[in-house]
Amino acid sequence: MARLHEYQGKELLKEFNIPVPYGKLCSTPEEVKSAVKEIGKPVVLKAQVWTTGRAGIGGIKFANSPEEGEKLSKGIFGLNVKNFSVEKILVEEKLQINQEFYTGIIIDDNLKAPVMIFSSKGGTGIEEIARKYPDKVVKKSIDIVEGLKDYEARNIIRKTGISGSLQMKISGILVKLFQVAKKYEARAAEINPLIVDDNGKIFAADCRITVDDYAVFRHKELGIEIAREFDRPPGELDKIAYRVEEKDYRGTFYFIQLNSGFKKGEGFIGFHGAGGGGSMMSMDAITRKGYKLANFADTSGNPPASKVYKAAKIILSQKGIDGYFGSGSGVASQEQFHSARGLVKAFREENISIPVVIRLGGNQEDKAVEILENYTKDLPAPVEGYKKDDSADFCAERLDKLIKETEIKKTEKIERAPAREPYTFETMTGYVEFDHYLCKDCDSKICIKECIPQILKLENGVPVLAITREEAKKGRCIECLACEIECEFHGNKGGYTVFPIEGLDEYRAGNR
């Protein structure tokens, strides 16, 4: 999920006229000093990081003067808060708190509905508060179409013992908070604490808003770079991988780099899973052999071969890995030969020089393993394919043996010559090119036979589109890579595919 910083969440609250303390976002101690001077009263300095518990580790300080604010901020900037370095501080007027409450909208997956929660007792840990003071916490599921009505909000608050004008004031906040959550498709939108000051005014003193991963693309205005929660700032490969997933809805590609800065021989493995449970089992299998994971990656949900190819290229961009281990559930319904072709294309482009073991269990696994092994025999390092009846532990043993015993061959990568008679068309995420000069002398016309969606036809003895270019670009070409991989080994090497990975070349250039 994509979590917003406090200052970002408060901007959304202000949009719906939910009162927040007056404040300024600062990036330097000098800016903090200026902000305190502008606010003109005692302030609170709040480190902007995606985590709770800031006060206990020095991430929240109080200052009474610009000079004190500047001095205190120097101890906050650069502070490491649960693996996040503080780069911004929110400076706000210090509120005189008379009462504290909690309110939030949470998506309940069991109810398949948003749930409004209100507690007349503030503090951290709403679950613990509900356990200790059940009469102080009320939860109500909300109709997503109808929204939260004023009378419903008042009734929620009334049940916690609040009445009169305060009930009216708070009910308006609840209604507006629901509107914030609905507009920005939040999985969670919480105000904690919602406070009443000494003058009877209500403020959202702090807030946490998390946007649904799959809704982020509709909210460019939020500036969310990567719609996933990390226990550290996302690295460049994490961002590159996320952009692949963001721009291609077909199947799922998840990647997170677990380690970096390691060297060859230290036992780090590039891991490529397929399906959550099977991936976990496979990771356990390889770590039991004494290896460490450089990354976690998962391609599942029937991704195209092109997406598996991109995943493999990103995994192989990690310098110093000693092997490549691909293993998932072993019972996938998706046709495994698509994954095999994606992996073969990546391995051939890399002229792979580390041992590879891939467990391609599932539909069409025999064909998949045949593609994987037969089309990689000329590469420097061995590539072994296995099926669902081969356990993850057995596959891990094979990789361990290959890493310890294999002598890497010295083979030169053969570069493809420019097409003499190019015929090109765009696909959803790249393009396909045929060299008709070579295609004319191809006897098998394997690209036509292996094209599952049948978007190709022969015209004057060479392959051309049987559909419009617009249809190919919109997804009729499923990017199965058959026109390159099968042509390479059963045709006349006239087919070629290109699927750019935004930012990867630049990353590699900077990490040689």
Summary of the structure (lengths in Angstrom):
residues: 512
radius of gyration: 28.3
end to end distance: 32.2
largest distance: 87.6
contacts: 1716
relative contact order: 0.08
helix: 37%
strand: 24%
